Amino acid sequence: MKRLFLTVVLSACSVLTYMFALAHQNRLMTHTVSIKDYSSNTLNVFFISDIHRRRLSKRLIKQLSNKTIHAVIIGGDVAEKGVPLERVRGNMQMLASVGPLYYIFGNNDQEVGTEQLLKIVEEVGGVTLIDQTATIPLHPTWGVCGLQDPANGSVDMDKVVASAQWCEHTILAVHNPSLFRKIEGRMQPELMLAGHTHGGQIRLGTWGLQKKGKFQYTQTGARLISNGYGTTMVPLRLGAKSECHVVEVHY
């Protein structure tokens, strides 16, 4: 009986250790999309979402610094209740060192204070996008369009569409992928980015509370729903590895 109990305990510890390791990986995924058959320009976008309580890895930042990143897009939930603002500031500073930074709010971010986050983004030289579009240095025909998260307020679609009228090419950044539906018929972004779901975070085989993240091609370009970098509730993952992304756009 004692041997069986010990076996169960050791097995449980092994599984938890494995799940903890999956949740703290620094997995950098690379995706490629061509907007036209003949492409002479390349736009490199780094996308990270759902950092929550994690500290960014210096090794990851060093890996990114070896690339030319034209836009760093943070897809919301850089924090949650209980996360020190200094940790958020440190993560933001590291991301801003990689390239021009664009931030959109997630549903958990307001738990540490909206004004404080706005101030931090401004301090590191970033741009907060709330139903608006900003240009990308060195790629003036491209705009990053960021939408308000439904948890913080309603999306002003007329404002969104008007803000992106000058763009020849558009990157849509949202926290919750359910917002993709609001864009359909109003805009045709070449690249659509979202997080929020954590890929279900803990999956049992094919079952999960949310669909697993994925990168897929569309008629106009591609869309990406990320599993996210961090975790919420418990610092564990299973069947939905932590991830962040570099999207190489050839146009």
C-alpha positions in Angstrom: 0.0 0.0 0.0 2.8 2.4 0.9 4.6 1.5 -2.3 1.5 2.2 -4.4 1.0 5.6 -2.5 4.6 6.5 -3.2 4.3 5.6 -6.9 1.2 7.8 -7.2 2.8 10.7 -5.5 6.0 10.5 -7.6 3.9 10.2 -10.8 1.9 13.2 -9.9 5.0 15.2 -9.1 6.5 14.2 -12.4 3.4 15.3 -14.3 3.3 18.6 -12.5 7.0 19.2 -13.1 6.4 18.5 -16.8 3.4 20.9 -16.9 5.4 23.6 -15.2 8.2 23.2 -17.7 5.8 23.5 -20.6 4.4 26.7 -19.1 7.8 28.3 -18.9 9.3 27.5 -22.3 10.6 30.3 -24.5 9.3 28.9 -27.7 9.7 31.3 -30.6 7.6 30.3 -33.6 8.4 31.7 -37.1 5.7 32.1 -39.7 5.9 33.3 -43.3 3.3 34.9 -45.5 3.5 36.4 -48.9 1.0 39.1 -49.8 1.7 39.0 -53.5 3.3 36.4 -55.8 6.2 38.8 -56.4 7.5 40.3 -53.2 10.5 42.6 -52.9 10.0 43.9 -49.3 10.0 42.1 -45.9 8.2 43.2 -42.8 9.2 41.3 -39.6 6.6 41.4 -36.9 7.1 40.1 -33.4 3.8 39.2 -31.6 3.5 38.2 -27.9 0.3 38.0 -25.8 -0.8 36.9 -22.4 2.4 37.5 -20.5 0.4 37.7 -17.2 2.8 36.9 -14.3 5.9 35.8 -16.3 9.2 37.6 -16.6 10.5 37.8 -20.1 13.6 35.7 -20.8 16.8 37.6 -21.5 17.7 34.7 -23.8 14.5 35.3 -25.8 15.3 39.0 -26.1 18.8 38.2 -27.3 17.4 35.8 -29.8 15.1 38.5 -31.2 17.9 41.1 -31.2 19.7 39.0 -33.8 16.8 39.6 -36.1 15.5 42.8 -37.7 12.1 43.4 -36.0 10.1 46.2 -37.5 7.2 46.0 -35.1 6.7 44.6 -31.7 3.0 44.0 -31.0 1.8 43.1 -27.5 -1.6 41.4 -27.7 -2.9 42.3 -24.3 -2.8 40.8 -20.7 0.7 42.0 -19.8 -0.4 41.7 -16.2 -3.2 40.6 -13.9 -4.1 41.2 -10.2 -1.1 40.9 -8.0 1.6 41.5 -10.6 4.1 44.2 -9.5 4.2 47.2 -11.9 8.0 47.0 -11.8 7.8 43.6 -13.4 5.5 44.9 -16.1 7.8 47.9 -16.7 10.8 45.6 -16.9 9.1 43.4 -19.5 8.0 46.4 -21.5 11.5 47.9 -21.5 12.9 44.6 -22.8 10.3 44.4 -25.6 10.8 48.1 -26.6 14.5 47.3 -27.0 13.6 44.9 -29.8 11.7 47.3 -32.1 8.8 49.9 -32.3 6.3 48.8 -29.7 2.5 48.7 -30.1 0.3 47.7 -27.2 -3.4 46.7 -26.9 -5.3 46.1 -23.7 -6.4 42.7 -22.6 -9.2 41.7 -20.3 -7.0 41.3 -17.2 -4.8 44.4 -17.6 -7.1 46.8 -15.9 -6.6 44.7 -12.7 -3.3 46.5 -12.1 -4.6 49.9 -13.3 -5.3 51.3 -16.7 -3.6 54.7 -16.2 -0.5 53.0 -14.8 -0.2 50.8 -17.9 -0.7 53.7 -20.2 2.1 55.6 -18.4 4.5 52.6 -18.6 3.9 52.2 -22.4 4.5 55.9 -22.9 7.7 55.8 -20.7 9.2 53.0 -22.9 8.4 54.9 -26.1 5.5 52.6 -27.1 2.1 53.3 -28.6 -1.2 52.2 -27.0 -3.9 51.5 -29.6 -7.5 51.8 -28.7 -9.7 51.6 -31.8 -7.0 53.3 -33.8 -4.2 52.7 -36.3 -0.5 53.7 -36.2 2.1 53.6 -38.9 5.2 51.4 -38.9 8.6 53.1 -39.3 10.5 52.0 -42.5 7.2 50.5 -43.8 5.0 53.6 -44.3 2.3 51.8 -46.3 1.6 49.5 -43.3 -0.6 50.3 -40.3 -1.1 48.5 -37.0 -4.8 48.7 -36.1 -5.6 47.9 -32.4 -9.1 47.3 -31.1 -10.5 47.9 -27.6 -11.1 44.7 -25.6 -14.8 44.0 -25.0 -14.0 43.6 -21.2 -13.0 47.3 -21.2 -15.6 48.8 -23.4 -17.4 48.5 -26.7 -15.4 48.7 -30.0 -16.1 51.8 -32.1 -16.0 50.2 -35.5 -16.6 53.4 -37.4 -13.6 54.9 -35.7 -11.5 51.8 -36.4 -12.3 51.8 -40.1 -11.8 55.5 -40.5 -8.4 55.3 -38.7 -7.1 52.8 -41.2 -8.3 54.4 -44.4 -4.8 55.7 -45.3 -3.2 52.2 -45.1 -2.3 50.2 -48.2 -1.7 47.2 -45.9 -3.1 46.6 -42.4 -2.2 44.4 -39.4 -5.2 43.9 -37.1 -4.2 43.3 -33.5 -6.9 42.2 -31.0 -6.8 40.5 -27.6 -9.9 38.4 -28.0 -10.2 36.6 -31.4 -14.0 36.8 -31.2 -13.4 40.4 -32.5 -12.3 39.1 -35.8 -16.0 38.7 -36.7 -16.6 42.4 -36.2 -14.0 43.2 -38.9 -15.4 40.9 -41.5 -17.1 43.0 -44.2 -15.6 46.2 -42.9 -11.8 45.7 -43.4 -9.6 43.2 -45.1 -6.3 43.1 -43.0 -3.4 41.2 -44.5 -2.4 40.0 -41.1 -4.7 39.3 -38.1 -3.3 38.7 -34.6 -5.0 37.6 -31.3 -4.3 35.8 -28.1 -6.5 35.5 -25.0 -7.4 31.8 -25.3 -4.1 30.3 -24.0 -4.9 27.5 -26.4 -7.0 26.1 -23.5 -3.8 26.1 -21.4 -4.5 22.6 -20.0 -5.8 20.2 -22.5 -6.7 16.5 -22.2 -6.0 15.1 -25.6 -8.1 17.0 -28.1 -10.3 18.5 -25.3 -9.8 22.0 -24.0 -11.7 24.9 -22.6 -10.6 26.9 -25.6 -9.4 25.9 -29.1 -5.7 25.4 -29.6 -3.9 28.4 -31.1 -3.0 28.2 -34.8 -1.5 30.1 -37.7 -3.6 29.8 -40.9 -3.6 31.5 -44.3 -6.5 33.5 -45.5 -7.6 35.0 -48.8 -5.9 38.3 -48.0 -2.9 37.0 -46.0 -2.9 35.2 -42.7 -4.4 35.1 -39.2 -2.7 33.9 -36.0 -4.3 33.0 -32.7 -1.5 32.4 -30.2 -1.4 30.1 -27.2 0.2 33.0 -25.4 3.4 33.3 -23.4 2.2 33.1 -19.8 -0.5 31.4 -17.7 -3.3 32.5 -15.5 -4.9 30.8 -12.4 -2.2 28.1 -12.3 1.4 28.3 -13.7 0.9 25.0 -15.6 0.2 24.0 -19.2 -0.5 20.7 -20.9 -1.1 20.2 -24.7 -0.9 23.9 -25.4 2.7 25.0 -25.2 3.6 28.6 -24.4 4.7 30.5 -27.4 5.5 33.9 -29.1 5.9 34.6 -32.7 7.8 36.2 -35.5 5.8 36.7 -38.7 7.8 37.4 -41.8 5.5 39.3 -44.2 6.8 39.5 -47.8 5.1 42.1 -49.9 
